[in-house]
Amino acid sequence: MKLEFRIASYNSLIIYFGEKIDPLISKEVQKAYLALKNAHIEGFFEIIPSYASIMISYDILQYDHREACLKAQTIIDNAQEIDKLEQKIVTIPTYYGLEVGFDLEVLAQEKNLSVEEIIALHVSEDYFVYAIGFAPGFAYLGEIHEALATSRLPNPRKAVPKGSVAIADRQSAVYPLLSPAGWKILGCTPTAMFDSTYEGLSLLHVGDMVRFEPISKALFLKLGGAL
């Protein structure tokens, strides 16, 4: 795979592995990210992966742009394949009730499916964590079943509850905090996505796999969920 190195700022660069959301490209990004992270390179302050790229911030007293690119390229060239057995799988209990799944019925009408079929499709997939962004602990997960692919709301909500489970296009996500939302909401989880006790403050990290597990209203409330 041919990589493209670009200047991002006076002390950062971006490495592009491709130009689209693709599991194969994401695998290469993750492999390179882990290699760079585990190399503990002196003078590399931040290494941030995304769908098809990695951004690196570096110490300009130690590297110029060319030197930083060469250092990163050397590490990536020697990156090892990811052991799937070591990949973390995170199960997220989710209540798919109409009280919290604000768009379940609308989506069911849009797709000519029952609400139960919408839920079954959403929980049928294991989701790869492609990126963390938008808000602390907000993980972009892909890809949802093609039968669920849907547009964002034409008019975003001013706020949705913490833990709202949502979809848009071919992606899914969980809103970690009370926040504005343009994605369609299917349910809610009592599990915190963002907490000071988590590594990196986020429950999910790039490279993790996510499974949504449907739970009852009673269990949702017992686990700390709120209606």
N, CA, C and O of each residue as an XYZ file, in Angstrom:
908
protein
N       0.844     -1.199      0.000
C       0.000      0.000      0.000
C       0.879      1.249      0.000
O       1.763      1.392      0.846
N       0.635      2.150     -0.949
C       1.399      3.382     -1.048
C       0.817      4.421     -0.091
O      -0.378      4.714     -0.134
N       1.660      4.969      0.761
C       1.227      5.963      1.726
C       1.483      7.367      1.201
O       2.415      7.594      0.429
N       0.646      8.305      1.628
C       0.828      9.701      1.250
C       1.037     10.529      2.512
O       0.187     10.538      3.403
N       2.166     11.222      2.587
C       2.494     12.060      3.732
C       2.227     13.525      3.388
O       2.675     14.019      2.354
N       1.490     14.215      4.269
C       1.192     15.622      4.032
C       1.475     16.437      5.291
O       1.417     15.923      6.408
N       1.779     17.702      5.090
C       1.959     18.619      6.202
C       0.574     18.978      6.756
O      -0.316     19.379      6.006
N       0.403     18.829      8.079
C      -0.850     19.210      8.722
C      -0.726     20.564      9.398
O      -1.676     21.348      9.395
N       0.435     20.847      9.976
C       0.725     22.126     10.613
C       2.237     22.228     10.762
O       2.972     21.372     10.270
N       2.697     23.266     11.435
C       4.146     23.459     11.579
C       4.798     22.334     12.368
O       6.005     22.122     12.250
N       4.007     21.593     13.187
C       4.594     20.523     13.990
C       3.799     19.223     13.906
O       3.821     18.414     14.835
N       3.101     19.026     12.796
C       2.344     17.781     12.647
C       2.234     17.377     11.180
O       2.343     18.202     10.273
N       2.017     16.095     10.982
C       1.868     15.539      9.643
C       0.700     14.564      9.640
O       0.292     14.068     10.690
N       0.170     14.296      8.461
C      -0.893     13.306      8.297
C      -0.432     12.276      7.273
O       0.082     12.612      6.206
N      -0.632     11.018      7.631
C      -0.315      9.911      6.726
C      -1.636      9.347      6.212
O      -2.469      8.898      6.999
N      -1.830      9.368      4.903
C      -3.051      8.840      4.300
C      -2.810      7.445      3.743
O      -1.858      7.214      2.998
N      -3.692      6.514      4.119
C      -3.620      5.130      3.664
C      -4.638      4.864      2.556
O      -4.589      3.823      1.900
N      -5.546      5.793      2.351
C      -6.594      5.664      1.345
C      -7.519      6.859      1.459
O      -7.228      7.819      2.172
N      -8.648      6.791      0.743
C      -9.560      7.937      0.722
C     -11.005      7.553      1.024
O     -11.918      8.328      0.739
N     -11.227      6.374      1.594
C     -12.598      5.958      1.872
C     -12.631      5.067      3.105
O     -11.601      4.577      3.569
N     -13.863      4.864      3.633
C     -14.057      3.952      4.751
C     -14.033      2.533      4.195
O     -14.888      2.149      3.397
N     -13.054      1.773      4.622
C     -12.880      0.433      4.087
C     -12.213     -0.431      5.159
O     -11.198     -0.021      5.723
N     -12.754     -1.610      5.453
C     -12.165     -2.463      6.497
C     -10.698     -2.805      6.251
O      -9.920     -2.892      7.202
N     -10.310     -3.000      4.994
C      -8.929     -3.347      4.690
C      -7.996     -2.165      4.950
O      -6.902     -2.330      5.490
N      -8.445     -0.972      4.558
C      -7.647      0.228      4.829
C      -7.549      0.463      6.329
O      -6.483      0.791      6.851
N      -8.680      0.289      7.017
C      -8.683      0.494      8.463
C      -7.737     -0.480      9.157
O      -7.088     -0.120     10.139
N      -7.655     -1.692      8.661
C      -6.740     -2.680      9.245
C      -5.298     -2.207      9.124
O      -4.508     -2.370     10.054
N      -4.950     -1.616      7.973
C      -3.593     -1.103      7.783
C      -3.332      0.100      8.684
O      -2.234      0.254      9.219
N      -4.339      0.947      8.850
C      -4.204      2.100      9.757
C      -3.957      1.614     11.175
O      -3.072      2.118     11.868
N      -4.747      0.628     11.605
C      -4.612      0.110     12.960
C      -3.257     -0.556     13.183
O      -2.646     -0.391     14.239
N      -2.795     -1.299     12.200
C      -1.486     -1.959     12.304
C      -0.373     -0.923     12.450
O       0.526     -1.071     13.278
N      -0.450      0.125     11.631
C       0.562      1.186     11.690
C       0.470      1.963     13.001
O       1.486      2.295     13.612
N      -0.757      2.245     13.423
C      -0.956      2.994     14.680
C      -0.353      2.253     15.867
O       0.347      2.850     16.685
N      -0.623      0.954     15.963
C      -0.092      0.165     17.075
C       1.431      0.120     17.044
O       2.083      0.182     18.086
N       1.992      0.013     15.838
C       3.454     -0.017     15.713
C       4.061      1.311     16.159
O       5.056      1.331     16.884
N       3.463      2.416     15.727
C       3.958      3.743     16.113
C       3.802      3.978     17.614
O       4.703      4.502     18.269
N       2.658      3.586     18.144
C       2.388      3.773     19.571
C       3.356      2.946     20.422
O       3.904      3.442     21.407
N       3.559      1.695     20.039
C       4.399      0.796     20.823
C       5.893      1.082     20.676
O       6.704      0.599     21.466
N       6.250      1.872     19.657
C       7.664      2.215     19.451
C       8.142      3.275     20.447
O       9.344      3.451     20.644
N       7.191      3.980     21.075
C       7.522      5.019     22.070
C       8.605      5.967     21.528
O       9.660      6.153     22.135
N       8.308      6.549     20.380
C       9.293      7.389     19.698
C       9.465      8.714     20.434
O       8.503      9.459     20.619
N      10.675      8.999     20.844
C      10.967     10.255     21.525
C      10.699     11.427     20.576
O      11.183     11.444     19.444
N       9.933     12.390     21.045
C       9.648     13.557     20.221
C       8.352     13.468     19.442
O       7.945     14.450     18.821
N       7.680     12.301     19.457
C       6.349     12.180     18.866
C       5.335     12.361     19.993
O       5.178     11.473     20.832
N       4.643     13.507     20.021
C       3.755     13.848     21.126
C       2.411     13.134     21.049
O       1.950     12.554     22.032
N       1.787     13.180     19.878
C       0.460     12.587     19.692
C       0.442     11.761     18.419
O       1.027     12.140     17.404
N      -0.243     10.618     18.491
C      -0.455      9.766     17.330
C      -1.942      9.452     17.310
O      -2.435      8.702     18.152
N      -2.658     10.029     16.345
C      -4.123      9.952     16.348
C      -4.615      9.263     15.070
O      -4.475      9.813     13.978
N      -5.188      8.068     15.202
C      -5.706      7.359     14.020
C      -7.114      7.799     13.673
O      -7.860      8.258     14.538
N      -7.478      7.658     12.406
C      -8.835      7.916     11.951
C      -9.206      6.837     10.944
O      -8.552      5.794     10.895
N     -10.247      7.065     10.135
C     -10.722      6.050      9.203
C      -9.630      5.563      8.251
O      -9.414      4.360      8.100
N      -8.950      6.505      7.617
C      -7.965      6.141      6.597
C      -6.674      6.923      6.747
O      -5.910      7.046      5.790
N      -6.420      7.452      7.937
C      -5.232      8.281      8.123
C      -4.744      8.243      9.566
O      -5.446      7.785     10.468
N      -3.526      8.735      9.760
C      -2.951      8.905     11.091
C      -2.300     10.283     11.145
O      -1.529     10.648     10.257
N      -2.615     11.044     12.192
C      -1.954     12.324     12.393
C      -0.905     12.191     13.492
O      -1.159     11.586     14.534
N       0.271     12.761     13.254
C       1.361     12.718     14.220
C       1.823     14.134     14.521
O       2.144     14.901     13.614
N       1.853     14.473     15.805
C       2.436     15.744     16.243
C       3.824     15.456     16.795
O       4.010     14.497     17.545
N       4.808     16.291     16.423
C       6.190     15.994     16.794
C       6.916     17.246     17.277
O       6.459     18.370     17.067
N       8.048     17.029     17.924
C       8.879     18.094     18.465
C       9.733     18.680     17.337
O      10.592     17.995     16.782
N       9.493     19.936     17.007
C      10.230     20.552     15.892
C      11.695     20.814     16.246
O      12.494     21.134     15.366
N      12.048     20.684     17.510
C      13.459     20.812     17.893
C      14.222     19.516     17.640
O      15.453     19.499     17.641
N      13.475     18.426     17.422
C      14.103     17.131     17.145
C      13.960     16.700     15.684
O      14.816     15.994     15.152
N      12.871     17.131     15.043
C      12.609     16.692     13.670
C      12.121     17.860     12.819
O      11.427     18.753     13.304
N      12.498     17.838     11.539
C      11.765     18.649     10.570
C      10.744     17.716      9.917
O      10.684     16.533     10.254
N       9.940     18.240      8.984
C       8.874     17.428      8.390
C       9.433     16.171      7.725
O       8.896     15.078      7.912
N      10.477     16.318      6.972
C      11.047     15.169      6.246
C      11.558     14.111      7.215
O      11.331     12.919      7.005
N      12.232     14.525      8.252
C      12.775     13.568      9.216
C      11.658     12.832      9.968
O      11.756     11.634     10.231
N      10.599     13.571     10.307
C       9.471     12.944     10.997
C       8.791     11.916     10.092
O       8.396     10.844     10.550
N       8.659     12.245      8.808
C       8.059     11.311      7.849
C       8.898     10.051      7.706
O       8.361      8.944      7.695
N      10.202     10.211      7.597
C      11.096      9.068      7.448
C      11.065      8.175      8.689
O      11.093      6.949      8.582
N      11.006      8.799      9.862
C      10.947      8.033     11.105
C       9.668      7.211     11.154
O       9.695      6.027     11.489
N       8.535      7.851     10.815
C       7.255      7.150     10.818
C       7.224      6.050      9.762
O       6.722      4.957     10.021
N       7.757      6.330      8.576
C       7.765      5.349      7.490
C       8.546      4.103      7.876
O       8.124      2.985      7.581
N       9.676      4.291      8.532
C      10.497      3.152      8.958
C       9.745      2.259      9.934
O       9.784      1.033      9.824
N       9.063      2.879     10.887
C       8.291      2.104     11.864
C       7.153      1.357     11.178
O       6.924      0.180     11.457
N       6.441      2.035     10.285
C       5.302      1.421      9.597
C       5.753      0.269      8.712
O       5.081     -0.761      8.641
N       6.883      0.436      8.037
C       7.386     -0.616      7.155
C       7.671     -1.910      7.905
O       7.641     -2.992      7.320
N       7.944     -1.798      9.193
C       8.272     -2.965     10.003
C       7.135     -3.378     10.941
O       7.336     -4.171     11.862
N       5.946     -2.836     10.697
C       4.789     -3.147     11.551
C       4.377     -4.606     11.392
O       4.437     -5.173     10.301
N       3.965     -5.188     12.493
C       3.531     -6.583     12.493
C       2.024     -6.671     12.293
O       1.288     -5.735     12.603
N       1.575     -7.816     11.769
C       0.143     -8.031     11.612
C      -0.527     -8.078     12.981
O       0.077     -8.522     13.958
N      -1.770     -7.622     13.049
C      -2.516     -7.602     14.307
C      -3.040     -8.997     14.611
O      -3.610     -9.660     13.744
N      -2.846     -9.433     15.838
C      -3.364    -10.719     16.280
C      -4.830    -10.551     16.649
O      -5.156     -9.871     17.622
N      -5.716    -11.173     15.871
C      -7.147    -11.015     16.106
C      -7.560    -11.522     17.483
O      -8.552    -11.060     18.048
N      -6.795    -12.476     18.025
C      -7.139    -13.014     19.332
C      -6.965    -11.973     20.430
O      -7.570    -12.078     21.497
N      -6.136    -10.970     20.162
C      -5.888     -9.931     21.151
C      -6.832     -8.738     20.989
O      -6.793     -7.804     21.790
N      -7.668     -8.766     19.969
C      -8.584     -7.663     19.723
C      -9.687     -7.650     20.780
O     -10.339     -8.669     21.007
N      -9.895     -6.519     21.417
C     -10.872     -6.420     22.498
C     -12.285     -6.340     21.935
O     -12.549     -5.592     20.993
N     -13.188     -7.118     22.523
C     -14.599     -7.076     22.152
C     -15.368     -6.507     23.335
O     -15.302     -7.037     24.444
N     -16.098     -5.425     23.089
C     -16.857     -4.741     24.137
C     -18.349     -4.927     23.864
O     -18.844     -4.576     22.793
N     -19.052     -5.481     24.843
C     -20.498     -5.652     24.716
C     -21.210     -4.486     25.385
O     -20.933     -4.156     26.538
N     -22.124     -3.868     24.657
C     -22.852     -2.708     25.170
C     -24.328     -3.079     25.334
O     -25.035     -3.223     24.336
N     -24.809     -3.236     26.580
C     -26.229     -3.537     26.799
C     -27.086     -2.352     26.388
O     -26.797     -1.211     26.748
N     -28.140     -2.627     25.632
C     -28.946     -1.537     25.069
C     -30.435     -1.831     25.196
O     -30.904     -2.920     24.866
N     -31.154     -0.842     25.676
C     -32.611     -0.935     25.735
C     -33.178     -0.279     24.486
O     -32.971      0.911     24.249
N     -33.903     -1.073     23.679
C     -34.474     -0.580     22.434
C     -35.978     -0.291     22.596
O     -36.787     -0.728     21.777
N     -36.340      0.433     23.640
C     -37.735      0.794     23.852
C     -38.088      2.071     23.116
O     -37.217      2.891     22.824
N     -39.364      2.238     22.819
C     -39.790      3.428     22.087
C     -39.599      4.707     22.899
O     -39.513      5.797     22.332
N     -39.531      4.574     24.258
C     -39.315      5.770     25.080
C     -37.936      6.379     24.851
O     -37.737      7.580     25.033
N     -36.981      5.530     24.449
C     -35.608      6.002     24.231
C     -35.188      5.873     22.767
O     -34.251      6.538     22.325
N     -35.877      5.022     22.025
C     -35.583      4.846     20.602
C     -36.458      5.769     19.781
O     -37.419      5.338     19.145
N     -36.112      7.043     19.803
C     -36.978      8.083     19.236
C     -37.293      7.885     17.752
O     -38.332      8.337     17.271
N     -36.397      7.211     17.028
C     -36.579      7.092     15.576
C     -36.870      5.663     15.123
O     -36.834      5.376     13.926
N     -37.154      4.774     16.058
C     -37.414      3.379     15.694
C     -38.610      3.252     14.749
O     -38.525      2.589     13.715
N     -39.702      3.879     15.104
C     -40.912      3.735     14.287
C     -40.757      4.419     12.933
O     -41.200      3.889     11.914
N     -40.134      5.587     12.920
C     -39.906      6.303     11.657
C     -39.016      5.480     10.734
O     -39.276      5.373      9.535
N     -37.963      4.901     11.305
C     -37.043      4.089     10.508
C     -37.726      2.823     10.009
O     -37.495      2.392      8.879
N     -38.557      2.234     10.841
C     -39.294      1.041     10.429
C     -40.185      1.339      9.229
O     -40.270      0.537      8.299
N     -40.851      2.496      9.252
C     -41.689      2.895      8.118
C     -40.833      3.149      6.878
O     -41.192      2.757      5.768
N     -39.698      3.811      7.088
C     -38.791      4.122      5.973
C     -38.305      2.855      5.285
O     -38.193      2.807      4.060
N     -38.015      1.830      6.082
C     -37.437      0.595      5.554
C     -38.470     -0.486      5.269
O     -38.132     -1.567      4.786
N     -39.731     -0.189      5.570
C     -40.808     -1.169      5.394
C     -40.501     -2.447      6.187
O     -40.666     -3.564      5.696
N     -40.056     -2.243      7.408
C     -39.746     -3.343      8.315
C     -40.477     -3.096      9.631
O     -40.974     -1.997      9.875
N     -40.539     -4.116     10.472
C     -41.097     -3.934     11.808
C     -40.020     -3.377     12.726
O     -38.832     -3.469     12.419
N     -40.427     -2.799     13.851
C     -39.475     -2.306     14.833
C     -38.575     -3.455     15.298
O     -37.372     -3.275     15.484
N     -39.171     -4.630     15.481
C     -38.401     -5.802     15.926
C     -37.330     -6.181     14.897
O     -36.231     -6.595     15.266
N     -37.648     -6.042     13.629
C     -36.677     -6.362     12.577
C     -35.549     -5.331     12.551
O     -34.395     -5.681     12.304
N     -35.877     -4.069     12.803
C     -34.847     -3.021     12.870
C     -33.861     -3.350     13.986
O     -32.646     -3.291     13.794
N     -34.393     -3.692     15.141
C     -33.537     -4.016     16.291
C     -32.681     -5.241     15.990
O     -31.485     -5.255     16.280
N     -33.296     -6.267     15.408
C     -32.562     -7.505     15.096
C     -31.405     -7.241     14.139
O     -30.330     -7.824     14.283
N     -31.623     -6.372     13.173
C     -30.560     -6.038     12.228
C     -29.422     -5.286     12.927
O     -28.247     -5.523     12.646
N     -29.782     -4.379     13.839
C     -28.749     -3.591     14.511
C     -27.871     -4.457     15.408
O     -26.665     -4.228     15.492
N     -28.446     -5.433     16.070
C     -27.656     -6.276     16.982
C     -27.003     -7.459     16.257
O     -26.264     -8.228     16.871
N     -27.268     -7.603     14.980
C     -26.739     -8.760     14.242
C     -25.270     -8.603     13.844
O     -24.618     -9.577     13.468
N     -24.753     -7.374     13.930
C     -23.387     -7.105     13.469
C     -22.430     -6.896     14.644
O     -22.832     -6.461     15.723
N     -21.154     -7.215     14.409
C     -20.068     -6.767     15.279
C     -19.469     -5.538     14.617
O     -19.221     -5.544     13.412
N     -19.235     -4.490     15.386
C     -18.830     -3.204     14.829
C     -17.382     -2.877     15.170
O     -16.942     -3.052     16.306
N     -16.658     -2.404     14.178
C     -15.267     -2.002     14.351
C     -15.213     -0.531     14.756
O     -15.914      0.300     14.178
N     -14.387     -0.211     15.742
C     -14.210      1.183     16.153
C     -13.207      1.839     15.205
O     -12.006      1.578     15.278
N     -13.712      2.690     14.319
C     -12.871      3.339     13.322
C     -12.165      4.577     13.855
O     -11.011      4.834     13.515
N     -12.860      5.342     14.691
C     -12.290      6.612     15.154
C     -13.024      7.077     16.401
O     -14.151      6.658     16.663
N     -12.376      7.948     17.167
C     -12.975      8.609     18.320
C     -12.973     10.100     18.035
O     -11.936     10.665     17.688
N     -14.133     10.747     18.178
C     -14.174     12.176     17.872
C     -15.538     12.776     18.171
O     -16.375     12.146     18.816
N     -15.755     13.995     17.700
C     -16.982     14.761     17.901
C     -17.129     15.182     19.360
O     -17.295     16.366     19.653
N     -17.068     14.206     20.283
C     -17.132     14.467     21.725
C     -16.279     13.417     22.413
O     -16.071     12.345     21.846
N     -15.774     13.681     23.616
C     -14.964     12.696     24.335
C     -15.717     11.374     24.505
O     -16.822     11.346     25.047
N     -15.112     10.288     24.040
C     -15.733      8.978     24.159
C     -16.702      8.618     23.052
O     -17.282      7.532     23.072
N     -16.893      9.515     22.072
C     -17.797      9.241     20.953
C     -17.047      8.410     19.912
O     -16.127      8.903     19.260
N     -17.445      7.154     19.763
C     -16.763      6.238     18.843
C     -17.583      6.047     17.568
O     -18.790      5.814     17.628
N     -16.927      6.147     16.428
C     -17.560      5.895     15.134
C     -17.421      4.404     14.828
O     -16.311      3.891     14.683
N     -18.555      3.720     14.732
C     -18.584      2.271     14.569
C     -19.118      1.883     13.191
O     -20.064      2.484     12.683
N     -18.506      0.890     12.613
C     -18.988      0.449     11.305
C     -18.767     -1.045     11.100
O     -17.972     -1.681     11.791
N     -19.484     -1.572     10.144
C     -20.561     -0.905      9.428
C     -21.875     -1.593      9.776
O     -21.912     -2.801     10.009
N     -22.969     -0.800      9.810
C     -24.265     -1.400     10.098
C     -24.733     -2.198      8.877
O     -24.223     -2.008      7.773
N     -25.692     -3.078      9.078
C     -26.267     -3.874      7.987
C     -26.767     -2.921      6.902
O     -27.358     -1.884      7.202
N     -26.529     -3.277      5.655
C     -26.880     -2.391      4.545
C     -28.376     -2.070      4.499
O     -28.778     -1.027      3.983
N     -29.193     -2.971      5.041
C     -30.635     -2.726      5.041
C     -31.029     -1.612      6.007
O     -32.140     -1.086      5.932
N     -30.112     -1.250      6.920
C     -30.386     -0.185      7.885
C     -29.819      1.163      7.462
O     -30.110      2.178      8.096
N     -29.027      1.192      6.417
C     -28.377      2.444      5.997
C     -29.412      3.551      5.849
O     -30.427      3.387      5.172
N     -29.136      4.685      6.495
C     -30.119      5.762      6.522
C     -29.437      7.121      6.601
O     -28.289      7.228      7.031
N     -30.144      8.138      6.188
C     -29.592      9.491      6.225
C     -29.674     10.069      7.634
O     -30.394      9.552      8.488
N     -28.932     11.141      7.865
C     -29.048     11.882      9.114
C     -30.385     12.618      9.144
O     -31.058     12.748      8.121
N     -30.753     13.089     10.306
C     -31.994     13.855     10.431
C     -31.878     15.169      9.663
O     -30.818     15.794      9.684
N     -32.938     15.603      8.988
C     -32.881     16.892      8.271
C     -32.713     18.070      9.228
O     -32.118     19.090      8.881
N     -33.253     17.909     10.450
C     -33.111     18.934     11.488
C     -32.619     18.267     12.768
O     -33.404     17.634     13.474
N     -31.342     18.402     13.071
C     -30.775     17.752     14.263
C     -31.499     18.164     15.542
O     -31.966     19.296     15.669
N     -31.582     17.239     16.477
C     -32.154     17.543     17.789
C     -31.176     18.418     18.574
O     -29.959     18.309     18.425
N     -31.730     19.272     19.398
C     -30.880     20.142     20.212
C     -30.156     19.344     21.286
O     -29.068     19.725     21.718
N     -30.758     18.231     21.721
C     -30.116     17.408     22.746
C     -30.749     16.028     22.786
O     -31.966     15.891     22.656
N     -29.919     15.002     22.967
C     -30.403     13.646     23.222
C     -29.747     13.164     24.512
O     -28.672     13.642     24.874
N     -30.382     12.223     25.207
C     -29.839     11.762     26.487
C     -28.485     11.067     26.349
O     -28.161     10.487     25.313
N     -27.730     11.144     27.398
C     -26.475     10.387     27.509
C     -26.773      8.911     27.291
O     -27.743      8.378     27.830
N     -25.929      8.251     26.494
C     -26.099      6.821     26.236
C     -26.963      6.487     25.045
O     -27.160      5.309     24.746
N     -27.492      7.498     24.344
C     -28.333      7.228     23.177
C     -27.557      6.491     22.095
O     -26.463      6.906     21.712
N     -28.126      5.401     21.607
C     -27.511      4.573     20.559
C     -28.117      4.992     19.222
O     -29.337      5.015     19.061
N     -27.254      5.322     18.270
C     -27.739      5.941     17.042
C     -27.082      5.353     15.799
O     -26.060      4.671     15.873
N     -27.705      5.641     14.647
C     -27.136      5.258     13.359
C     -27.268      6.408     12.372
O     -28.147      7.261     12.497
N     -26.369      6.411     11.385
C     -26.433      7.352     10.261
C     -25.554      6.794      9.158
O     -24.457      6.300      9.418
N     -26.036      6.874      7.929
C     -25.328      6.278      6.795
C     -25.109      4.791      7.091
O     -26.082      4.073      7.326
N     -23.850      4.302      7.088
C     -23.555      2.902      7.423
C     -22.839      2.802      8.769
O     -22.149      1.819      9.039
N     -23.009      3.837      9.624
C     -22.302      3.861     10.893
C     -23.265      3.817     12.082
O     -24.452      4.119     11.964
N     -22.706      3.428     13.233
C     -23.449      3.478     14.481
C     -22.575      4.178     15.510
O     -21.369      4.321     15.314
N     -23.187      4.615     16.610
C     -22.440      5.321     17.649
C     -23.279      5.398     18.912
O     -24.485      5.149     18.890
N     -22.623      5.748     20.018
C     -23.308      5.990     21.282
C     -22.925      7.394     21.746
O     -21.742      7.717     21.854
N     -23.926      8.223     22.017
C     -23.635      9.572     22.508
C     -23.194      9.491     23.971
O     -23.970      9.067     24.827
N     -21.952      9.896     24.265
C     -21.418      9.731     25.620
C     -21.968     10.720     26.639
O     -21.899     10.474     27.844
N     -22.510     11.828     26.167
C     -23.011     12.882     27.042
C     -24.295     13.458     26.456
O     -24.585     13.255     25.277
N     -25.064     14.174     27.270
C     -26.198     14.933     26.757
C     -25.659     15.909     25.718
O     -24.801     16.736     26.026
N     -26.156     15.816     24.496
C     -25.566     16.635     23.436
C     -26.503     16.771     22.245
O     -27.464     16.011     22.129
N     -26.236     17.732     21.353
C     -26.976     17.810     20.100
C     -26.755     16.536     19.297
O     -25.729     15.872     19.444
N     -27.722     16.197     18.447
C     -27.597     14.940     17.702
C     -28.326     15.020     16.379
O     -29.481     15.440     16.314
N     -27.637     14.609     15.321
C     -28.243     14.566     14.009
C     -28.458     13.153     13.508
O     -29.009     12.951     12.426
N     -28.018     12.153     14.304
C     -28.187     10.762     13.914
C     -29.542     10.246     14.405
O     -30.146     10.831     15.305
N     -30.007      9.165     13.818
C     -31.289      8.583     14.218
C     -31.090      7.667     15.435
O     -30.194      6.823     15.446
N     -31.934      7.845     16.452
C     -31.769      7.182     17.734
C     -32.609      5.907     17.791
O     -33.818      5.928     17.557
N     -31.931      4.784     18.112
C     -32.607      3.493     18.183
C     -32.845      3.018     19.609
O     -33.768      2.240     19.851
N     -32.030      3.471     20.554
C     -32.148      2.979     21.916
C     -31.225      3.731     22.842
O     -30.754      4.821     22.517
N     -30.963      3.141     24.009
C     -30.104      3.798     24.991
C     -29.397      2.744     25.831
O     -29.970      1.698     26.135
N     -28.151      3.019     26.207
C     -27.397      2.119     27.067
C     -27.122      2.777     28.409
O     -26.901      3.986     28.473
N     -27.133      1.987     29.490
C     -26.762      2.535     30.786
C     -25.252      2.575     30.998
O     -24.771      3.119     31.992
N     -24.508      1.996     30.056
C     -23.049      1.932     30.166
C     -22.429      3.283     29.821
O     -22.761      3.874     28.793
N     -21.542      3.766     30.660
C     -20.868      5.044     30.407
C     -19.817      4.869     29.319
O     -19.020      3.932     29.366
N     -19.815      5.764     28.347
C     -18.815      5.746     27.285
C     -17.572      6.549     27.667
O     -16.478      6.310     27.156
N     -17.766      7.502     28.572
C     -16.699      8.431     28.950
C     -16.649      8.507     30.470
O     -17.650      8.820     31.114
N     -15.473      8.217     31.047
C     -15.350      8.207     32.499
C     -13.889      8.381     32.886
O     -12.995      7.906     32.185
N     -13.649      9.057     33.994
C     -12.277      9.329     34.429
C     -11.514      8.058     34.812
O     -10.285      8.067     34.873
N     -12.243      6.963     35.071
C     -11.576      5.716     35.468
C     -11.121      4.886     34.267
O     -10.368      3.926     34.430
N     -11.575      5.250     33.056
C     -11.212      4.484     31.865
C      -9.819      4.870     31.363
O      -9.365      5.998     31.551
N      -9.167      3.925     30.732
C      -7.903      4.231     30.057
C      -8.180      5.216     28.937
O      -9.005      4.951     28.063
N      -7.495      6.348     28.956
C      -7.739      7.365     27.951
C      -9.103      8.021     28.070
O      -9.534      8.725     27.158
N      -9.787      7.797     29.182
C     -11.100      8.372     29.501
C     -12.247      7.792     28.673
O     -13.406      8.130     28.914
N     -11.948      6.934     27.711
C     -12.967      6.387     26.810
C     -13.097      4.878     26.980
O     -12.094      4.171     27.072
N     -14.348      4.382     27.023
C     -14.578      2.942     27.103
C     -14.060      2.249     25.852
O     -13.499      1.157     25.929
N     -14.250      2.886     24.700
C     -13.872      2.300     23.419
C     -12.622      2.963     22.864
O     -12.385      4.152     23.080
N     -11.825      2.178     22.144
C     -10.616      2.685     21.510
C     -10.548      2.171     20.072
O     -11.099      1.119     19.749
N      -9.878      2.913     19.235
C      -9.736      2.505     17.829
C      -9.173      1.087     17.763
O      -8.165      0.775     18.396
N      -9.840      0.241     16.990
C      -9.411     -1.148     16.862
C     -10.255     -2.121     17.644
O     -10.232     -3.320     17.366
N     -11.014     -1.624     18.634
C     -11.909     -2.498     19.389
C     -13.064     -2.959     18.503
O     -13.358     -2.355     17.471
N     -13.707     -4.041     18.929
C     -14.943     -4.498     18.306
C     -16.075     -4.319     19.311
O     -15.880     -4.494     20.514
N     -17.266     -3.966     18.808
C     -18.417     -3.670     19.671
C     -19.600     -4.542     19.282
O     -19.910     -4.722     18.105
N     -20.254     -5.081     20.315
C     -21.503     -5.808     20.126
C     -22.590     -5.139     20.955
O     -22.370     -4.813     22.121
N     -23.756     -4.933     20.361
C     -24.893     -4.395     21.084
C     -25.772     -5.557     21.540
O     -26.165     -6.398     20.732
N     -26.075     -5.599     22.831
C     -26.892     -6.661     23.406
C     -28.216     -6.081     23.900
O     -28.221     -5.244     24.802
N     -29.347     -6.517     23.319
C     -30.640     -5.967     23.756
C     -30.973     -6.397     25.185
O     -30.786     -7.558     25.552
N     -31.466     -5.455     25.985
C     -31.863     -5.743     27.368
C     -33.260     -5.214     27.614
O     -33.771     -4.393     26.852
N     -33.874     -5.693     28.686
C     -35.222     -5.262     29.037
C     -35.211     -3.889     29.685
O     -34.169     -3.391     30.110
N     -36.388     -3.290     29.751
C     -36.536     -1.999     30.424
C     -36.158     -2.116     31.894
O     -35.510     -1.226     32.444
N     -36.562     -3.217     32.533
C     -36.263     -3.409     33.947
C     -34.768     -3.470     34.197
O     -34.269     -2.866     35.147
N     -34.035     -4.208     33.335
C     -32.588     -4.314     33.509
C     -31.909     -2.988     33.197
O     -30.947     -2.603     33.862
N     -32.411     -2.294     32.186
C     -31.872     -0.964     31.843
C     -31.925     -0.035     33.057
O     -30.950      0.649     33.368
N     -33.067     -0.019     33.737
C     -33.223      0.839     34.911
C     -32.354      0.347     36.080
O     -31.767      1.143     36.812
N     -32.288     -0.969     36.234
C     -31.478     -1.542     37.310
C     -30.002     -1.209     37.150
O     -29.288     -1.026     38.137
N     -29.546     -1.133     35.900
C     -28.133     -0.841     35.622
C     -27.823      0.648     35.650
O     -26.689      1.052     35.392
N     -28.821      1.460     35.959
C     -28.583      2.893     36.094
C     -29.131      3.749     34.979
O     -28.913      4.961     34.970
N     -29.849      3.142     34.022
C     -30.447      3.903     32.945
C     -31.572      4.782     33.446
O     -32.172      4.503     34.485
N     -31.863      5.850     32.708
C     -32.923      6.786     33.104
C     -33.848      7.045     31.928
O     -33.411      7.106     30.779
N     -35.123      7.194     32.228
C     -36.131      7.486     31.199
C     -36.641      8.911     31.359
O     -37.496      9.350     30.590
